[in-house]
Amino acid sequence: MPKSIIKSPLLISLIIAIGAIGCTVPNPEGAAPDQPQSTTPTNQPTSEPVSQPQTSGQAVEPQPTQPALGDFPRQKLDLSDAVDPDSEFGQFRESFKQAVRDRDANFIAPLIPADGLPIGFGIPQTLADLELDNPDAWFWELLDKAIVPGCSQTAVDYYAQVDANTTGWVCPNIADRFYAEVLPPEENIGIEYEFTKVIVYGNAVNVHEQADQDSRIIAILSNEVVEFDRDRWEAIMAEVDFQESPILKEWTPVVLPNGESGYVDEFQSYQPLDPRIIFGQVNGEWQILHIPAGD
């Protein structure tokens, strides 16, 4: 192309105008995408190259690379189940799980000690207190969550009513595994440290950005320990009563190791001080001996 055309002010102005409104000049087939096109015949050299117009009026900044979900250090727990499904307790536990799902008060009632069931540090709860005839009672919800993970053997010889040489079981075994695998800093020994942790139970559990199943997933966790977002929990509590809060009844606020905050399904989040069921045999029959909580 003659140099006089390349230097034409009108043509240069048109090129700039085209670039400003975001138009592009298509590359010929096979040309490298970032190389300027030549309008000069292949057998005629040119002394001045033609500048490739920009595709927008502003420079394009490189986009930051998004980290992969869960791109942070992990603190996993071995939450395997110690119960042999074919054992006497294994068969009892399956019947117990089914009774809880069915809200079968006739199955559960005989498992409660006659003088009441100790729960946490409170006074023993009688059958009337447990309201087994109400399928929405708090005790059914406690059993629902406690019986899902695995169980571990535990000593029960300090319970006066148990049969001699009986093997006790604790369900869930999450607190046992936490204390066996997670050592608190020396300056934080005591229950305050336990309040700061959440154990996410299950495989490939989603952590959502908001307390909403449709919100963005920010991480995927499997049987691991994260921080309890106590500040967010207290902020929600300050606004609405716990019993009236669908957020706190359905979600647990957590902080991931990378500092990002999110929410985990409450049914899949446990804390070391959550209720756990102690089973033992009394007169040859399995019974709920105690439900420790908060200790």
NURO-758944 format. One record per residue (C-alpha): residue in one letter; x, y, z; residue number from 0. Coordinates in steps of 0.1 Angstrom, whole numbers, plus 5000, padded with zeros to 4 digits. Layout:
(node "a"; (X; Y; Z); NUM)
...
This chain:
(node "m"; (5000; 5000; 5000); 0)
(node "p"; (5014; 5035; 4992); 1)
(node "k"; (5028; 5053; 5021); 2)
(node "s"; (5006; 5083; 5014); 3)
(node "i"; (4975; 5063; 5022); 4)
(node "i"; (4989; 5049; 5054); 5)
(node "k"; (4998; 5084; 5066); 6)
(node "s"; (4964; 5098; 5056); 7)
(node "p"; (4949; 5117; 5086); 8)
(node "l"; (4914; 5106; 5076); 9)
(node "l"; (4923; 5069; 5076); 10)
(node "i"; (4941; 5072; 5110); 11)
(node "s"; (4911; 5090; 5124); 12)
(node "l"; (4888; 5062; 5112); 13)
(node "i"; (4910; 5036; 5127); 14)
(node "i"; (4910; 5054; 5161); 15)
(node "a"; (4872; 5058; 5159); 16)
(node "i"; (4866; 5022; 5151); 17)
(node "g"; (4888; 5012; 5181); 18)
(node "a"; (4869; 5036; 5204); 19)
(node "i"; (4835; 5020; 5196); 20)
(node "g"; (4848; 4985; 5202); 21)
(node "c"; (4850; 4972; 5166); 22)
(node "t"; (4877; 4948; 5155); 23)
(node "v"; (4892; 4940; 5121); 24)
(node "p"; (4889; 4902; 5116); 25)
(node "n"; (4921; 4882; 5112); 26)
(node "p"; (4925; 4862; 5080); 27)
(node "e"; (4922; 4825; 5085); 28)
(node "g"; (4954; 4811; 5100); 29)
(node "a"; (4968; 4844; 5113); 30)
(node "a"; (4979; 4846; 5149); 31)
(node "p"; (4952; 4863; 5169); 32)
(node "d"; (4975; 4890; 5185); 33)
(node "q"; (4995; 4898; 5153); 34)
(node "p"; (4986; 4930; 5133); 35)
(node "q"; (4973; 4923; 5098); 36)
(node "s"; (4991; 4937; 5068); 37)
(node "t"; (4972; 4953; 5040); 38)
(node "t"; (5004; 4954; 5018); 39)
(node "p"; (5006; 4928; 4990); 40)
(node "t"; (5030; 4900; 4999); 41)
(node "n"; (5054; 4909; 4971); 42)
(node "q"; (5057; 4946; 4982); 43)
(node "p"; (5076; 4955; 5014); 44)
(node "t"; (5063; 4984; 5035); 45)
(node "s"; (5083; 5008; 5054); 46)
(node "e"; (5057; 5016; 5081); 47)
(node "p"; (5036; 4989; 5099); 48)
(node "v"; (4999; 4994; 5104); 49)
(node "s"; (4990; 4995; 5141); 50)
(node "q"; (4963; 4971; 5152); 51)
(node "p"; (4933; 4990; 5166); 52)
(node "q"; (4924; 4982; 5203); 53)
(node "t"; (4891; 4964; 5209); 54)
(node "s"; (4880; 4989; 5235); 55)
(node "g"; (4887; 5023; 5247); 56)
(node "q"; (4905; 5010; 5279); 57)
(node "a"; (4933; 4986; 5285); 58)
(node "v"; (4922; 4952; 5295); 59)
(node "e"; (4935; 4942; 5329); 60)
(node "p"; (4943; 4906; 5336); 61)
(node "q"; (4917; 4888; 5356); 62)
(node "p"; (4928; 4873; 5390); 63)
(node "t"; (4929; 4835; 5391); 64)
(node "q"; (4901; 4822; 5413); 65)
(node "p"; (4914; 4797; 5439); 66)
(node "a"; (4900; 4762; 5438); 67)
(node "l"; (4873; 4753; 5463); 68)
(node "g"; (4890; 4743; 5495); 69)
(node "d"; (4924; 4757; 5486); 70)
(node "f"; (4936; 4759; 5522); 71)
(node "p"; (4951; 4737; 5550); 72)
(node "r"; (4928; 4710; 5563); 73)
(node "q"; (4923; 4694; 5597); 74)
(node "k"; (4906; 4661; 5591); 75)
(node "l"; (4893; 4636; 5616); 76)
(node "d"; (4890; 4599; 5614); 77)
(node "l"; (4852; 4594; 5621); 78)
(node "s"; (4850; 4558; 5611); 79)
(node "d"; (4824; 4537; 5629); 80)
(node "a"; (4836; 4511; 5654); 81)
(node "v"; (4804; 4491; 5655); 82)
(node "d"; (4802; 4457; 5638); 83)
(node "p"; (4768; 4457; 5621); 84)
(node "d"; (4764; 4420; 5629); 85)
(node "s"; (4771; 4424; 5666); 86)
(node "e"; (4745; 4425; 5693); 87)
(node "f"; (4749; 4463; 5697); 88)
(node "g"; (4750; 4468; 5659); 89)
(node "q"; (4716; 4451; 5655); 90)
(node "f"; (4702; 4470; 5684); 91)
(node "r"; (4714; 4503; 5670); 92)
(node "e"; (4697; 4497; 5636); 93)
(node "s"; (4665; 4491; 5654); 94)
(node "f"; (4671; 4522; 5675); 95)
(node "k"; (4677; 4543; 5643); 96)
(node "q"; (4645; 4531; 5628); 97)
(node "a"; (4626; 4538; 5659); 98)
(node "v"; (4639; 4574; 5659); 99)
(node "r"; (4630; 4579; 5623); 100)
(node "d"; (4595; 4565; 5630); 101)
(node "r"; (4591; 4585; 5662); 102)
(node "d"; (4583; 4552; 5679); 103)
(node "a"; (4577; 4561; 5715); 104)
(node "n"; (4570; 4525; 5725); 105)
(node "f"; (4605; 4515; 5715); 106)
(node "i"; (4623; 4544; 5731); 107)
(node "a"; (4604; 4547; 5764); 108)
(node "p"; (4618; 4514; 5779); 109)
(node "l"; (4653; 4526; 5772); 110)
(node "i"; (4649; 4556; 5796); 111)
(node "p"; (4660; 4549; 5832); 112)
(node "a"; (4631; 4547; 5856); 113)
(node "d"; (4645; 4575; 5878); 114)
(node "g"; (4650; 4598; 5848); 115)
(node "l"; (4676; 4604; 5821); 116)
(node "p"; (4705; 4627; 5830); 117)
(node "i"; (4711; 4652; 5801); 118)
(node "g"; (4741; 4675; 5805); 119)
(node "f"; (4743; 4691; 5839); 120)
(node "g"; (4706; 4694; 5844); 121)
(node "i"; (4683; 4673; 5865); 122)
(node "p"; (4673; 4639; 5852); 123)
(node "q"; (4645; 4641; 5826); 124)
(node "t"; (4614; 4619; 5831); 125)
(node "l"; (4594; 4604; 5803); 126)
(node "a"; (4569; 4633; 5807); 127)
(node "d"; (4597; 4658; 5803); 128)
(node "l"; (4609; 4641; 5771); 129)
(node "e"; (4575; 4643; 5754); 130)
(node "l"; (4579; 4612; 5733); 131)
(node "d"; (4543; 4614; 5721); 132)
(node "n"; (4552; 4647; 5704); 133)
(node "p"; (4571; 4639; 5671); 134)
(node "d"; (4584; 4675; 5671); 135)
(node "a"; (4597; 4674; 5706); 136)
(node "w"; (4633; 4686; 5712); 137)
(node "f"; (4644; 4651; 5724); 138)
(node "w"; (4636; 4636; 5691); 139)
(node "e"; (4657; 4662; 5673); 140)
(node "l"; (4685; 4654; 5697); 141)
(node "l"; (4683; 4617; 5689); 142)
(node "d"; (4680; 4624; 5652); 143)
(node "k"; (4714; 4642; 5651); 144)
(node "a"; (4733; 4620; 5677); 145)
(node "i"; (4726; 4587; 5660); 146)
(node "v"; (4738; 4596; 5624); 147)
(node "p"; (4776; 4594; 5627); 148)
(node "g"; (4795; 4564; 5640); 149)
(node "c"; (4800; 4552; 5676); 150)
(node "s"; (4829; 4541; 5697); 151)
(node "q"; (4833; 4519; 5728); 152)
(node "t"; (4834; 4537; 5761); 153)
(node "a"; (4838; 4527; 5798); 154)
(node "v"; (4805; 4525; 5817); 155)
(node "d"; (4815; 4507; 5849); 156)
(node "y"; (4810; 4539; 5869); 157)
(node "y"; (4772; 4537; 5862); 158)
(node "a"; (4759; 4517; 5892); 159)
(node "q"; (4730; 4502; 5874); 160)
(node "v"; (4749; 4486; 5845); 161)
(node "d"; (4756; 4449; 5842); 162)
(node "a"; (4790; 4437; 5852); 163)
(node "n"; (4816; 4435; 5824); 164)
(node "t"; (4792; 4452; 5799); 165)
(node "t"; (4807; 4471; 5769); 166)
(node "g"; (4794; 4506; 5767); 167)
(node "w"; (4790; 4527; 5735); 168)
(node "v"; (4790; 4564; 5729); 169)
(node "c"; (4772; 4579; 5699); 170)
(node "p"; (4782; 4599; 5681); 171)
(node "n"; (4820; 4594; 5685); 172)
(node "i"; (4828; 4628; 5672); 173)
(node "a"; (4839; 4643; 5705); 174)
(node "d"; (4860; 4612; 5713); 175)
(node "r"; (4878; 4616; 5679); 176)
(node "f"; (4882; 4653; 5684); 177)
(node "y"; (4899; 4649; 5717); 178)
(node "a"; (4921; 4621; 5704); 179)
(node "e"; (4933; 4640; 5673); 180)
(node "v"; (4931; 4677; 5681); 181)
(node "l"; (4952; 4691; 5709); 182)
(node "p"; (4943; 4725; 5722); 183)
(node "p"; (4970; 4751; 5727); 184)
(node "e"; (4983; 4749; 5763); 185)
(node "e"; (4970; 4784; 5770); 186)
(node "n"; (4935; 4773; 5759); 187)
(node "i"; (4930; 4741; 5778); 188)
(node "g"; (4893; 4740; 5789); 189)
(node "i"; (4859; 4741; 5774); 190)
(node "e"; (4864; 4776; 5759); 191)
(node "y"; (4886; 4761; 5732); 192)
(node "e"; (4859; 4735; 5723); 193)
(node "f"; (4834; 4763; 5718); 194)
(node "t"; (4856; 4777; 5690); 195)
(node "k"; (4855; 4746; 5668); 196)
(node "v"; (4830; 4730; 5645); 197)
(node "i"; (4833; 4694; 5631); 198)
(node "v"; (4817; 4691; 5597); 199)
(node "y"; (4805; 4655; 5593); 200)
(node "g"; (4800; 4638; 5560); 201)
(node "n"; (4816; 4636; 5526); 202)
(node "a"; (4816; 4666; 5502); 203)
(node "v"; (4796; 4689; 5525); 204)
(node "n"; (4790; 4723; 5509); 205)
(node "v"; (4799; 4755; 5526); 206)
(node "h"; (4776; 4783; 5514); 207)
(node "e"; (4784; 4820; 5513); 208)
(node "q"; (4750; 4828; 5528); 209)
(node "a"; (4725; 4808; 5549); 210)
(node "d"; (4708; 4797; 5517); 211)
(node "q"; (4711; 4765; 5497); 212)
(node "d"; (4710; 4786; 5465); 213)
(node "s"; (4739; 4808; 5475); 214)
(node "r"; (4774; 4805; 5462); 215)
(node "i"; (4794; 4774; 5474); 216)
(node "i"; (4827; 4786; 5487); 217)
(node "a"; (4842; 4753; 5499); 218)
(node "i"; (4836; 4716; 5502); 219)
(node "l"; (4845; 4698; 5534); 220)
(node "s"; (4846; 4662; 5545); 221)
(node "n"; (4849; 4651; 5582); 222)
(node "e"; (4871; 4681; 5592); 223)
(node "v"; (4875; 4708; 5618); 224)
(node "v"; (4868; 4745; 5611); 225)
(node "e"; (4863; 4776; 5633); 226)
(node "f"; (4829; 4784; 5647); 227)
(node "d"; (4819; 4820; 5637); 228)
(node "r"; (4809; 4830; 5671); 229)
(node "d"; (4807; 4867; 5663); 230)
(node "r"; (4782; 4861; 5635); 231)
(node "w"; (4762; 4837; 5657); 232)
(node "e"; (4760; 4863; 5684); 233)
(node "a"; (4750; 4890; 5659); 234)
(node "i"; (4721; 4868; 5647); 235)
(node "m"; (4711; 4859; 5683); 236)
(node "a"; (4710; 4896; 5691); 237)
(node "e"; (4684; 4902; 5664); 238)
(node "v"; (4660; 4872; 5669); 239)
(node "d"; (4653; 4846; 5695); 240)
(node "f"; (4670; 4812; 5687); 241)
(node "q"; (4637; 4793; 5687); 242)
(node "e"; (4624; 4817; 5661); 243)
(node "s"; (4655; 4819; 5639); 244)
(node "p"; (4654; 4797; 5608); 245)
(node "i"; (4690; 4806; 5602); 246)
(node "l"; (4704; 4792; 5635); 247)
(node "k"; (4681; 4762; 5635); 248)
(node "e"; (4691; 4752; 5600); 249)
(node "w"; (4727; 4766; 5596); 250)
(node "t"; (4759; 4769; 5615); 251)
(node "p"; (4782; 4799; 5608); 252)
(node "v"; (4818; 4789; 5603); 253)
(node "v"; (4851; 4805; 5594); 254)
(node "l"; (4874; 4786; 5570); 255)
(node "p"; (4912; 4783; 5573); 256)
(node "n"; (4915; 4809; 5546); 257)
(node "g"; (4895; 4834; 5567); 258)
(node "e"; (4864; 4832; 5546); 259)
(node "s"; (4830; 4831; 5564); 260)
(node "g"; (4802; 4808; 5554); 261)
(node "y"; (4774; 4785; 5565); 262)
(node "v"; (4771; 4747; 5569); 263)
(node "d"; (4739; 4727; 5572); 264)
(node "e"; (4733; 4725; 5609); 265)
(node "f"; (4725; 4688; 5607); 266)
(node "q"; (4760; 4681; 5594); 267)
(node "s"; (4779; 4704; 5619); 268)
(node "y"; (4788; 4692; 5654); 269)
(node "q"; (4808; 4707; 5682); 270)
(node "p"; (4828; 4688; 5708); 271)
(node "l"; (4804; 4696; 5736); 272)
(node "d"; (4773; 4686; 5717); 273)
(node "p"; (4750; 4659; 5733); 274)
(node "r"; (4761; 4623; 5729); 275)
(node "i"; (4743; 4591; 5740); 276)
(node "i"; (4759; 4566; 5763); 277)
(node "f"; (4745; 4531; 5759); 278)
(node "g"; (4750; 4502; 5783); 279)
(node "q"; (4732; 4470; 5793); 280)
(node "v"; (4710; 4468; 5823); 281)
(node "n"; (4696; 4434; 5832); 282)
(node "g"; (4707; 4422; 5798); 283)
(node "e"; (4689; 4449; 5779); 284)
(node "w"; (4703; 4480; 5762); 285)
(node "q"; (4695; 4513; 5778); 286)
(node "i"; (4703; 4549; 5775); 287)
(node "l"; (4724; 4556; 5806); 288)
(node "h"; (4733; 4592; 5802); 289)
(node "i"; (4735; 4620; 5776); 290)
(node "p"; (4765; 4642; 5784); 291)
(node "a"; (4765; 4677; 5770); 292)
(node "g"; (4785; 4708; 5776); 293)
(node "d"; (4814; 4691; 5794); 294)
